Structure formats: structure tokens, C-alpha cells
Amino acid sequence: MNIPGLINALGLLVLAFALGFFSALQLVQPMAAFPF
């Protein structure tokens, strides 16, 4: 079983999910990131 490859794949999935989540959040609420 390729444990390092599995960890790398999971890390990339989490990173892609975080990027998509934050980009969607900024699209829905563009002023939420800069309240000032």
C-alpha cells in the first residue's frame, strides 16, 4: 500500500477544497474578506 502517495493525494484534495471554498466565499460575499 502506497501510504505517502495516499497522504499526498489527500493533501491535494484538502488544498483544492479549501481554495474552491474560499474563492466561492469571496464570490458570494466580496466585502466579507475586507470589512474595512
C-alpha positions as CSV (number, residue, x, y, z in Angstrom):
1,M,0.0,0.0,0.0
2,N,1.4,3.4,-1.0
3,I,0.9,5.4,2.2
4,P,2.9,8.6,1.1
5,G,1.1,8.7,-2.2
6,L,-2.2,8.4,-0.4
7,I,-1.2,11.2,2.0
8,N,-0.2,13.4,-0.9
9,A,-3.5,12.8,-2.7
10,L,-5.5,13.6,0.4
11,G,-3.4,16.8,0.9
12,L,-4.1,17.9,-2.6
13,L,-7.8,17.2,-2.2
14,V,-8.0,19.2,1.0
15,L,-6.0,22.1,-0.6
16,A,-8.2,22.1,-3.7
17,F,-11.4,22.1,-1.5
18,A,-10.0,25.0,0.6
19,L,-9.2,27.0,-2.5
20,G,-12.6,26.4,-4.0
21,F,-14.4,27.2,-0.7
22,F,-12.6,30.5,-0.2
23,S,-13.0,31.5,-3.8
24,A,-16.7,30.8,-3.7
25,L,-16.9,32.7,-0.4
26,Q,-15.3,35.7,-1.9
27,L,-17.6,35.4,-5.0
28,V,-20.7,35.3,-2.8
29,Q,-19.5,37.9,-0.3
30,P,-16.8,40.1,-1.9
31,M,-16.8,42.5,1.0
32,A,-16.5,39.8,3.7
33,A,-12.7,39.5,3.2
34,F,-12.3,43.3,3.5
35,P,-14.8,44.7,6.1
36,F,-13.0,48.0,6.3
